[in-house]
Amino acid sequence: MATEEDLEKKQNDDEAAEEEAEESPTAEVREKTESSPEGEEKKDEASEAEADDASSTPVQLGYQRYVYAAYMAGAMIVAFLAAKIGHVAWYRLGQWKPEFGEPKDELLFPAAAVVGIVVALYYWRKQEARQYANEVAEELSKVTWPSRKEVTNSTTVVVITTVFATVFFALMDRFWSYITDKIYSF
């Protein structure tokens, strides 16, 4: 849900980008190429300058970074659970066969990390799972998230309403408790 502030911000960003493009050296080269008789040679220079600008900008991953983060988080969760399950299993085994002793974290943690990595790689190699993760991340990147001001306002309304409802129902409870005590005391 786009607000007027978001639309104004986008318009200001677009205007700033246009001004920046007009001031960039590639725009100057384009203007010179269009007005000079040696257009062919300068067009080549302009395309080289644009290629240099494009190669110097960092590559952005877009929504794909969320997919990578999700696989990494999944691997960490699986590793954590594997470590906990391994710890409990070793402890129970140590109670049943005392020669195993206490669980050794220096063995459990690397094994759990390997399990987490193997599970993440398994699902990464599955085309259906990776395609699903990409589609979810792509759809989430299209969502228009609320601004900080909208979230603050909504949270304030919820907190005030909750406090008001709590006080109201507490007073009603006291009132009806008083009324029922008077009725039962006859």
PyMOL commands that place a pseudoatom at each C-alpha (Angstrom):
pseudoatom trace, name=CA, resn=MET, resi=1, chain=A, elem=C, hetatm=0, pos=[0.000, 0.000, 0.000]
pseudoatom trace, name=CA, resn=ALA, resi=2, chain=A, elem=C, hetatm=0, pos=[1.784, 3.115, -1.221]
pseudoatom trace, name=CA, resn=THR, resi=3, chain=A, elem=C, hetatm=0, pos=[1.240, 6.334, 0.685]
pseudoatom trace, name=CA, resn=GLU, resi=4, chain=A, elem=C, hetatm=0, pos=[1.612, 9.866, -0.537]
pseudoatom trace, name=CA, resn=GLU, resi=5, chain=A, elem=C, hetatm=0, pos=[4.987, 10.058, 1.213]
pseudoatom trace, name=CA, resn=ASP, resi=6, chain=A, elem=C, hetatm=0, pos=[6.199, 6.975, -0.665]
pseudoatom trace, name=CA, resn=LEU, resi=7, chain=A, elem=C, hetatm=0, pos=[5.021, 8.374, -3.984]
pseudoatom trace, name=CA, resn=GLU, resi=8, chain=A, elem=C, hetatm=0, pos=[6.687, 11.731, -3.306]
pseudoatom trace, name=CA, resn=LYS, resi=9, chain=A, elem=C, hetatm=0, pos=[9.900, 9.985, -2.270]
pseudoatom trace, name=CA, resn=LYS, resi=10, chain=A, elem=C, hetatm=0, pos=[9.890, 7.887, -5.458]
pseudoatom trace, name=CA, resn=GLN, resi=11, chain=A, elem=C, hetatm=0, pos=[9.283, 10.986, -7.568]
pseudoatom trace, name=CA, resn=ASN, resi=12, chain=A, elem=C, hetatm=0, pos=[12.139, 12.839, -5.829]
pseudoatom trace, name=CA, resn=ASP, resi=13, chain=A, elem=C, hetatm=0, pos=[14.433, 9.829, -6.335]
pseudoatom trace, name=CA, resn=ASP, resi=14, chain=A, elem=C, hetatm=0, pos=[13.520, 9.703, -10.033]
pseudoatom trace, name=CA, resn=GLU, resi=15, chain=A, elem=C, hetatm=0, pos=[14.209, 13.425, -10.440]
pseudoatom trace, name=CA, resn=ALA, resi=16, chain=A, elem=C, hetatm=0, pos=[17.551, 13.068, -8.657]
pseudoatom trace, name=CA, resn=ALA, resi=17, chain=A, elem=C, hetatm=0, pos=[18.493, 10.145, -10.899]
pseudoatom trace, name=CA, resn=GLU, resi=18, chain=A, elem=C, hetatm=0, pos=[17.628, 12.187, -14.005]
pseudoatom trace, name=CA, resn=GLU, resi=19, chain=A, elem=C, hetatm=0, pos=[19.736, 15.113, -12.791]
pseudoatom trace, name=CA, resn=GLU, resi=20, chain=A, elem=C, hetatm=0, pos=[22.629, 12.774, -12.037]
pseudoatom trace, name=CA, resn=ALA, resi=21, chain=A, elem=C, hetatm=0, pos=[22.342, 11.214, -15.489]
pseudoatom trace, name=CA, resn=GLU, resi=22, chain=A, elem=C, hetatm=0, pos=[22.449, 14.651, -17.097]
pseudoatom trace, name=CA, resn=GLU, resi=23, chain=A, elem=C, hetatm=0, pos=[25.583, 15.560, -15.152]
pseudoatom trace, name=CA, resn=SER, resi=24, chain=A, elem=C, hetatm=0, pos=[27.433, 12.285, -15.815]
pseudoatom trace, name=CA, resn=PRO, resi=25, chain=A, elem=C, hetatm=0, pos=[30.341, 12.182, -18.278]
pseudoatom trace, name=CA, resn=THR, resi=26, chain=A, elem=C, hetatm=0, pos=[28.574, 9.677, -20.506]
pseudoatom trace, name=CA, resn=ALA, resi=27, chain=A, elem=C, hetatm=0, pos=[25.709, 12.136, -21.032]
pseudoatom trace, name=CA, resn=GLU, resi=28, chain=A, elem=C, hetatm=0, pos=[28.221, 14.816, -22.037]
pseudoatom trace, name=CA, resn=VAL, resi=29, chain=A, elem=C, hetatm=0, pos=[29.864, 12.413, -24.474]
pseudoatom trace, name=CA, resn=ARG, resi=30, chain=A, elem=C, hetatm=0, pos=[26.446, 11.572, -25.950]
pseudoatom trace, name=CA, resn=GLU, resi=31, chain=A, elem=C, hetatm=0, pos=[25.642, 15.263, -26.404]
pseudoatom trace, name=CA, resn=LYS, resi=32, chain=A, elem=C, hetatm=0, pos=[28.965, 15.868, -28.137]
pseudoatom trace, name=CA, resn=THR, resi=33, chain=A, elem=C, hetatm=0, pos=[28.443, 12.860, -30.395]
pseudoatom trace, name=CA, resn=GLU, resi=34, chain=A, elem=C, hetatm=0, pos=[25.039, 14.040, -31.508]
pseudoatom trace, name=CA, resn=SER, resi=35, chain=A, elem=C, hetatm=0, pos=[26.251, 17.561, -32.343]
pseudoatom trace, name=CA, resn=SER, resi=36, chain=A, elem=C, hetatm=0, pos=[29.663, 16.852, -33.918]
pseudoatom trace, name=CA, resn=PRO, resi=37, chain=A, elem=C, hetatm=0, pos=[30.473, 15.706, -37.462]
pseudoatom trace, name=CA, resn=GLU, resi=38, chain=A, elem=C, hetatm=0, pos=[32.820, 13.007, -36.148]
pseudoatom trace, name=CA, resn=GLY, resi=39, chain=A, elem=C, hetatm=0, pos=[29.853, 11.158, -34.648]
pseudoatom trace, name=CA, resn=GLU, resi=40, chain=A, elem=C, hetatm=0, pos=[30.991, 7.619, -35.416]
pseudoatom trace, name=CA, resn=GLU, resi=41, chain=A, elem=C, hetatm=0, pos=[34.291, 7.887, -33.561]
pseudoatom trace, name=CA, resn=LYS, resi=42, chain=A, elem=C, hetatm=0, pos=[32.776, 9.600, -30.542]
pseudoatom trace, name=CA, resn=LYS, resi=43, chain=A, elem=C, hetatm=0, pos=[29.904, 7.112, -30.377]
pseudoatom trace, name=CA, resn=ASP, resi=44, chain=A, elem=C, hetatm=0, pos=[32.490, 4.384, -29.886]
pseudoatom trace, name=CA, resn=GLU, resi=45, chain=A, elem=C, hetatm=0, pos=[34.070, 6.429, -27.095]
pseudoatom trace, name=CA, resn=ALA, resi=46, chain=A, elem=C, hetatm=0, pos=[30.639, 6.889, -25.489]
pseudoatom trace, name=CA, resn=SER, resi=47, chain=A, elem=C, hetatm=0, pos=[29.892, 3.169, -25.597]
pseudoatom trace, name=CA, resn=GLU, resi=48, chain=A, elem=C, hetatm=0, pos=[33.327, 2.436, -24.072]
pseudoatom trace, name=CA, resn=ALA, resi=49, chain=A, elem=C, hetatm=0, pos=[32.683, 4.961, -21.300]
pseudoatom trace, name=CA, resn=GLU, resi=50, chain=A, elem=C, hetatm=0, pos=[29.301, 3.359, -20.600]
pseudoatom trace, name=CA, resn=ALA, resi=51, chain=A, elem=C, hetatm=0, pos=[30.930, -0.083, -20.510]
pseudoatom trace, name=CA, resn=ASP, resi=52, chain=A, elem=C, hetatm=0, pos=[33.537, 1.188, -18.039]
pseudoatom trace, name=CA, resn=ASP, resi=53, chain=A, elem=C, hetatm=0, pos=[30.783, 2.663, -15.824]
pseudoatom trace, name=CA, resn=ALA, resi=54, chain=A, elem=C, hetatm=0, pos=[28.817, -0.596, -15.972]
pseudoatom trace, name=CA, resn=SER, resi=55, chain=A, elem=C, hetatm=0, pos=[31.845, -2.715, -15.081]
pseudoatom trace, name=CA, resn=SER, resi=56, chain=A, elem=C, hetatm=0, pos=[32.736, -0.530, -12.101]
pseudoatom trace, name=CA, resn=THR, resi=57, chain=A, elem=C, hetatm=0, pos=[29.298, -0.872, -10.478]
pseudoatom trace, name=CA, resn=PRO, resi=58, chain=A, elem=C, hetatm=0, pos=[28.892, -3.758, -8.045]
pseudoatom trace, name=CA, resn=VAL, resi=59, chain=A, elem=C, hetatm=0, pos=[26.666, -6.641, -9.017]
pseudoatom trace, name=CA, resn=GLN, resi=60, chain=A, elem=C, hetatm=0, pos=[23.437, -6.744, -7.005]
pseudoatom trace, name=CA, resn=LEU, resi=61, chain=A, elem=C, hetatm=0, pos=[21.846, -10.082, -6.210]
pseudoatom trace, name=CA, resn=GLY, resi=62, chain=A, elem=C, hetatm=0, pos=[18.313, -8.738, -5.874]
pseudoatom trace, name=CA, resn=TYR, resi=63, chain=A, elem=C, hetatm=0, pos=[15.832, -11.159, -4.369]
pseudoatom trace, name=CA, resn=GLN, resi=64, chain=A, elem=C, hetatm=0, pos=[18.307, -14.024, -4.888]
pseudoatom trace, name=CA, resn=ARG, resi=65, chain=A, elem=C, hetatm=0, pos=[20.201, -12.960, -1.752]
pseudoatom trace, name=CA, resn=TYR, resi=66, chain=A, elem=C, hetatm=0, pos=[17.152, -13.891, 0.308]
pseudoatom trace, name=CA, resn=VAL, resi=67, chain=A, elem=C, hetatm=0, pos=[17.207, -17.373, -1.169]
pseudoatom trace, name=CA, resn=TYR, resi=68, chain=A, elem=C, hetatm=0, pos=[20.861, -17.782, -0.208]
pseudoatom trace, name=CA, resn=ALA, resi=69, chain=A, elem=C, hetatm=0, pos=[20.133, -16.449, 3.276]
pseudoatom trace, name=CA, resn=ALA, resi=70, chain=A, elem=C, hetatm=0, pos=[17.210, -18.855, 3.663]
pseudoatom trace, name=CA, resn=TYR, resi=71, chain=A, elem=C, hetatm=0, pos=[19.350, -21.852, 2.711]
pseudoatom trace, name=CA, resn=MET, resi=72, chain=A, elem=C, hetatm=0, pos=[22.071, -20.713, 5.119]
pseudoatom trace, name=CA, resn=ALA, resi=73, chain=A, elem=C, hetatm=0, pos=[19.536, -20.185, 7.930]
pseudoatom trace, name=CA, resn=GLY, resi=74, chain=A, elem=C, hetatm=0, pos=[18.028, -23.593, 7.184]
pseudoatom trace, name=CA, resn=ALA, resi=75, chain=A, elem=C, hetatm=0, pos=[21.464, -25.214, 7.390]
pseudoatom trace, name=CA, resn=MET, resi=76, chain=A, elem=C, hetatm=0, pos=[22.109, -23.511, 10.734]
pseudoatom trace, name=CA, resn=ILE, resi=77, chain=A, elem=C, hetatm=0, pos=[18.740, -24.631, 12.138]
pseudoatom trace, name=CA, resn=VAL, resi=78, chain=A, elem=C, hetatm=0, pos=[19.317, -28.213, 11.004]
pseudoatom trace, name=CA, resn=ALA, resi=79, chain=A, elem=C, hetatm=0, pos=[22.829, -28.149, 12.495]
pseudoatom trace, name=CA, resn=PHE, resi=80, chain=A, elem=C, hetatm=0, pos=[21.474, -26.791, 15.794]
pseudoatom trace, name=CA, resn=LEU, resi=81, chain=A, elem=C, hetatm=0, pos=[18.777, -29.461, 15.963]
pseudoatom trace, name=CA, resn=ALA, resi=82, chain=A, elem=C, hetatm=0, pos=[21.245, -32.184, 14.997]
pseudoatom trace, name=CA, resn=ALA, resi=83, chain=A, elem=C, hetatm=0, pos=[23.600, -31.049, 17.770]
pseudoatom trace, name=CA, resn=LYS, resi=84, chain=A, elem=C, hetatm=0, pos=[20.801, -31.095, 20.349]
pseudoatom trace, name=CA, resn=ILE, resi=85, chain=A, elem=C, hetatm=0, pos=[19.491, -34.496, 19.220]
pseudoatom trace, name=CA, resn=GLY, resi=86, chain=A, elem=C, hetatm=0, pos=[23.043, -35.883, 19.163]
pseudoatom trace, name=CA, resn=HIS, resi=87, chain=A, elem=C, hetatm=0, pos=[23.685, -34.542, 22.657]
pseudoatom trace, name=CA, resn=VAL, resi=88, chain=A, elem=C, hetatm=0, pos=[20.516, -36.133, 24.059]
pseudoatom trace, name=CA, resn=ALA, resi=89, chain=A, elem=C, hetatm=0, pos=[21.183, -39.414, 22.233]
pseudoatom trace, name=CA, resn=TRP, resi=90, chain=A, elem=C, hetatm=0, pos=[24.768, -39.559, 23.512]
pseudoatom trace, name=CA, resn=TYR, resi=91, chain=A, elem=C, hetatm=0, pos=[23.620, -38.739, 27.050]
pseudoatom trace, name=CA, resn=ARG, resi=92, chain=A, elem=C, hetatm=0, pos=[20.990, -41.523, 26.966]
pseudoatom trace, name=CA, resn=LEU, resi=93, chain=A, elem=C, hetatm=0, pos=[23.495, -43.931, 25.471]
pseudoatom trace, name=CA, resn=GLY, resi=94, chain=A, elem=C, hetatm=0, pos=[25.951, -42.953, 28.209]
pseudoatom trace, name=CA, resn=GLN, resi=95, chain=A, elem=C, hetatm=0, pos=[23.337, -43.837, 30.832]
pseudoatom trace, name=CA, resn=TRP, resi=96, chain=A, elem=C, hetatm=0, pos=[22.697, -47.197, 29.202]
pseudoatom trace, name=CA, resn=LYS, resi=97, chain=A, elem=C, hetatm=0, pos=[26.379, -47.992, 28.503]
pseudoatom trace, name=CA, resn=PRO, resi=98, chain=A, elem=C, hetatm=0, pos=[28.581, -46.040, 30.950]
pseudoatom trace, name=CA, resn=GLU, resi=99, chain=A, elem=C, hetatm=0, pos=[31.734, -46.587, 28.878]
pseudoatom trace, name=CA, resn=PHE, resi=100, chain=A, elem=C, hetatm=0, pos=[30.522, -43.935, 26.405]
pseudoatom trace, name=CA, resn=GLY, resi=101, chain=A, elem=C, hetatm=0, pos=[30.707, -41.279, 29.130]
pseudoatom trace, name=CA, resn=GLU, resi=102, chain=A, elem=C, hetatm=0, pos=[29.468, -37.705, 28.835]
pseudoatom trace, name=CA, resn=PRO, resi=103, chain=A, elem=C, hetatm=0, pos=[28.626, -36.234, 25.415]
pseudoatom trace, name=CA, resn=LYS, resi=104, chain=A, elem=C, hetatm=0, pos=[31.670, -34.706, 23.705]
pseudoatom trace, name=CA, resn=ASP, resi=105, chain=A, elem=C, hetatm=0, pos=[30.771, -31.384, 22.111]
pseudoatom trace, name=CA, resn=GLU, resi=106, chain=A, elem=C, hetatm=0, pos=[34.037, -31.257, 20.175]
pseudoatom trace, name=CA, resn=LEU, resi=107, chain=A, elem=C, hetatm=0, pos=[32.747, -34.252, 18.189]
pseudoatom trace, name=CA, resn=LEU, resi=108, chain=A, elem=C, hetatm=0, pos=[29.045, -33.391, 18.118]
pseudoatom trace, name=CA, resn=PHE, resi=109, chain=A, elem=C, hetatm=0, pos=[29.286, -29.823, 16.819]
pseudoatom trace, name=CA, resn=PRO, resi=110, chain=A, elem=C, hetatm=0, pos=[31.394, -30.553, 13.711]
pseudoatom trace, name=CA, resn=ALA, resi=111, chain=A, elem=C, hetatm=0, pos=[29.195, -33.568, 12.923]
pseudoatom trace, name=CA, resn=ALA, resi=112, chain=A, elem=C, hetatm=0, pos=[26.075, -31.418, 13.313]
pseudoatom trace, name=CA, resn=ALA, resi=113, chain=A, elem=C, hetatm=0, pos=[27.592, -28.743, 11.039]
pseudoatom trace, name=CA, resn=VAL, resi=114, chain=A, elem=C, hetatm=0, pos=[28.281, -31.375, 8.383]
pseudoatom trace, name=CA, resn=VAL, resi=115, chain=A, elem=C, hetatm=0, pos=[24.687, -32.641, 8.674]
pseudoatom trace, name=CA, resn=GLY, resi=116, chain=A, elem=C, hetatm=0, pos=[23.368, -29.067, 8.266]
pseudoatom trace, name=CA, resn=ILE, resi=117, chain=A, elem=C, hetatm=0, pos=[25.533, -28.431, 5.215]
pseudoatom trace, name=CA, resn=VAL, resi=118, chain=A, elem=C, hetatm=0, pos=[24.588, -31.760, 3.617]
pseudoatom trace, name=CA, resn=VAL, resi=119, chain=A, elem=C, hetatm=0, pos=[20.863, -31.092, 4.103]
pseudoatom trace, name=CA, resn=ALA, resi=120, chain=A, elem=C, hetatm=0, pos=[21.171, -27.566, 2.660]
pseudoatom trace, name=CA, resn=LEU, resi=121, chain=A, elem=C, hetatm=0, pos=[23.123, -28.838, -0.338]
pseudoatom trace, name=CA, resn=TYR, resi=122, chain=A, elem=C, hetatm=0, pos=[20.624, -31.661, -0.871]
pseudoatom trace, name=CA, resn=TYR, resi=123, chain=A, elem=C, hetatm=0, pos=[17.731, -29.219, -1.062]
pseudoatom trace, name=CA, resn=TRP, resi=124, chain=A, elem=C, hetatm=0, pos=[19.797, -26.767, -3.119]
pseudoatom trace, name=CA, resn=ARG, resi=125, chain=A, elem=C, hetatm=0, pos=[20.365, -29.452, -5.732]
pseudoatom trace, name=CA, resn=LYS, resi=126, chain=A, elem=C, hetatm=0, pos=[16.651, -30.331, -5.848]
pseudoatom trace, name=CA, resn=GLN, resi=127, chain=A, elem=C, hetatm=0, pos=[15.273, -28.219, -8.680]
pseudoatom trace, name=CA, resn=GLU, resi=128, chain=A, elem=C, hetatm=0, pos=[11.727, -28.083, -7.254]
pseudoatom trace, name=CA, resn=ALA, resi=129, chain=A, elem=C, hetatm=0, pos=[12.875, -26.826, -3.837]
pseudoatom trace, name=CA, resn=ARG, resi=130, chain=A, elem=C, hetatm=0, pos=[15.162, -24.177, -5.293]
pseudoatom trace, name=CA, resn=GLN, resi=131, chain=A, elem=C, hetatm=0, pos=[12.498, -23.036, -7.760]
pseudoatom trace, name=CA, resn=TYR, resi=132, chain=A, elem=C, hetatm=0, pos=[9.967, -22.762, -4.922]
pseudoatom trace, name=CA, resn=ALA, resi=133, chain=A, elem=C, hetatm=0, pos=[12.403, -20.721, -2.807]
pseudoatom trace, name=CA, resn=ASN, resi=134, chain=A, elem=C, hetatm=0, pos=[13.139, -18.423, -5.770]
pseudoatom trace, name=CA, resn=GLU, resi=135, chain=A, elem=C, hetatm=0, pos=[9.436, -17.887, -6.458]
pseudoatom trace, name=CA, resn=VAL, resi=136, chain=A, elem=C, hetatm=0, pos=[8.696, -17.086, -2.812]
pseudoatom trace, name=CA, resn=ALA, resi=137, chain=A, elem=C, hetatm=0, pos=[11.587, -14.612, -2.620]
pseudoatom trace, name=CA, resn=GLU, resi=138, chain=A, elem=C, hetatm=0, pos=[10.585, -12.999, -5.912]
pseudoatom trace, name=CA, resn=GLU, resi=139, chain=A, elem=C, hetatm=0, pos=[6.993, -12.521, -4.751]
pseudoatom trace, name=CA, resn=LEU, resi=140, chain=A, elem=C, hetatm=0, pos=[8.144, -11.132, -1.401]
pseudoatom trace, name=CA, resn=SER, resi=141, chain=A, elem=C, hetatm=0, pos=[10.380, -8.643, -3.209]
pseudoatom trace, name=CA, resn=LYS, resi=142, chain=A, elem=C, hetatm=0, pos=[7.278, -7.282, -4.978]
pseudoatom trace, name=CA, resn=VAL, resi=143, chain=A, elem=C, hetatm=0, pos=[5.537, -6.518, -1.689]
pseudoatom trace, name=CA, resn=THR, resi=144, chain=A, elem=C, hetatm=0, pos=[5.216, -2.855, -0.777]
pseudoatom trace, name=CA, resn=TRP, resi=145, chain=A, elem=C, hetatm=0, pos=[6.235, -2.810, 2.854]
pseudoatom trace, name=CA, resn=PRO, resi=146, chain=A, elem=C, hetatm=0, pos=[4.828, -0.143, 5.175]
pseudoatom trace, name=CA, resn=SER, resi=147, chain=A, elem=C, hetatm=0, pos=[6.983, 2.818, 6.073]
pseudoatom trace, name=CA, resn=ARG, resi=148, chain=A, elem=C, hetatm=0, pos=[8.399, 3.317, 9.548]
pseudoatom trace, name=CA, resn=LYS, resi=149, chain=A, elem=C, hetatm=0, pos=[5.808, 6.003, 10.267]
pseudoatom trace, name=CA, resn=GLU, resi=150, chain=A, elem=C, hetatm=0, pos=[2.930, 3.707, 9.275]
pseudoatom trace, name=CA, resn=VAL, resi=151, chain=A, elem=C, hetatm=0, pos=[4.244, 0.905, 11.475]
pseudoatom trace, name=CA, resn=THR, resi=152, chain=A, elem=C, hetatm=0, pos=[4.713, 3.282, 14.416]
pseudoatom trace, name=CA, resn=ASN, resi=153, chain=A, elem=C, hetatm=0, pos=[1.195, 4.683, 14.032]
pseudoatom trace, name=CA, resn=SER, resi=154, chain=A, elem=C, hetatm=0, pos=[-0.378, 1.230, 13.732]
pseudoatom trace, name=CA, resn=THR, resi=155, chain=A, elem=C, hetatm=0, pos=[1.551, -0.072, 16.740]
pseudoatom trace, name=CA, resn=THR, resi=156, chain=A, elem=C, hetatm=0, pos=[0.501, 2.944, 18.814]
pseudoatom trace, name=CA, resn=VAL, resi=157, chain=A, elem=C, hetatm=0, pos=[-3.161, 2.371, 17.914]
pseudoatom trace, name=CA, resn=VAL, resi=158, chain=A, elem=C, hetatm=0, pos=[-2.917, -1.316, 18.863]
pseudoatom trace, name=CA, resn=VAL, resi=159, chain=A, elem=C, hetatm=0, pos=[-1.202, -0.604, 22.199]
pseudoatom trace, name=CA, resn=ILE, resi=160, chain=A, elem=C, hetatm=0, pos=[-3.678, 2.134, 23.167]
pseudoatom trace, name=CA, resn=THR, resi=161, chain=A, elem=C, hetatm=0, pos=[-6.656, -0.032, 22.176]
pseudoatom trace, name=CA, resn=THR, resi=162, chain=A, elem=C, hetatm=0, pos=[-5.278, -2.975, 24.148]
pseudoatom trace, name=CA, resn=VAL, resi=163, chain=A, elem=C, hetatm=0, pos=[-4.711, -0.855, 27.261]
pseudoatom trace, name=CA, resn=PHE, resi=164, chain=A, elem=C, hetatm=0, pos=[-8.192, 0.663, 26.966]
pseudoatom trace, name=CA, resn=ALA, resi=165, chain=A, elem=C, hetatm=0, pos=[-9.823, -2.761, 26.517]
pseudoatom trace, name=CA, resn=THR, resi=166, chain=A, elem=C, hetatm=0, pos=[-7.864, -4.191, 29.471]
pseudoatom trace, name=CA, resn=VAL, resi=167, chain=A, elem=C, hetatm=0, pos=[-8.901, -1.358, 31.784]
pseudoatom trace, name=CA, resn=PHE, resi=168, chain=A, elem=C, hetatm=0, pos=[-12.514, -1.519, 30.569]
pseudoatom trace, name=CA, resn=PHE, resi=169, chain=A, elem=C, hetatm=0, pos=[-12.854, -5.270, 31.126]
pseudoatom trace, name=CA, resn=ALA, resi=170, chain=A, elem=C, hetatm=0, pos=[-11.077, -5.080, 34.490]
pseudoatom trace, name=CA, resn=LEU, resi=171, chain=A, elem=C, hetatm=0, pos=[-13.530, -2.405, 35.653]
pseudoatom trace, name=CA, resn=MET, resi=172, chain=A, elem=C, hetatm=0, pos=[-16.481, -4.401, 34.303]
pseudoatom trace, name=CA, resn=ASP, resi=173, chain=A, elem=C, hetatm=0, pos=[-15.196, -7.479, 36.136]
pseudoatom trace, name=CA, resn=ARG, resi=174, chain=A, elem=C, hetatm=0, pos=[-14.946, -5.539, 39.395]
pseudoatom trace, name=CA, resn=PHE, resi=175, chain=A, elem=C, hetatm=0, pos=[-18.382, -4.019, 38.876]
pseudoatom trace, name=CA, resn=TRP, resi=176, chain=A, elem=C, hetatm=0, pos=[-20.092, -7.360, 38.196]
pseudoatom trace, name=CA, resn=SER, resi=177, chain=A, elem=C, hetatm=0, pos=[-18.153, -8.981, 41.009]
pseudoatom trace, name=CA, resn=TYR, resi=178, chain=A, elem=C, hetatm=0, pos=[-19.478, -6.311, 43.375]
pseudoatom trace, name=CA, resn=ILE, resi=179, chain=A, elem=C, hetatm=0, pos=[-23.047, -6.762, 42.048]
pseudoatom trace, name=CA, resn=THR, resi=180, chain=A, elem=C, hetatm=0, pos=[-22.943, -10.576, 42.335]
pseudoatom trace, name=CA, resn=ASP, resi=181, chain=A, elem=C, hetatm=0, pos=[-21.455, -10.383, 45.852]
pseudoatom trace, name=CA, resn=LYS, resi=182, chain=A, elem=C, hetatm=0, pos=[-24.383, -8.151, 46.899]
pseudoatom trace, name=CA, resn=ILE, resi=183, chain=A, elem=C, hetatm=0, pos=[-26.897, -10.534, 45.279]
pseudoatom trace, name=CA, resn=TYR, resi=184, chain=A, elem=C, hetatm=0, pos=[-25.415, -13.647, 46.930]
pseudoatom trace, name=CA, resn=SER, resi=185, chain=A, elem=C, hetatm=0, pos=[-25.125, -11.956, 50.325]
pseudoatom trace, name=CA, resn=PHE, resi=186, chain=A, elem=C, hetatm=0, pos=[-28.942, -11.552, 50.711]
for i in range(1, 186): cmd.bond("trace and resi %d" % i, "trace and resi %d" % (i + 1))
show_as sticks, trace
zoom trace
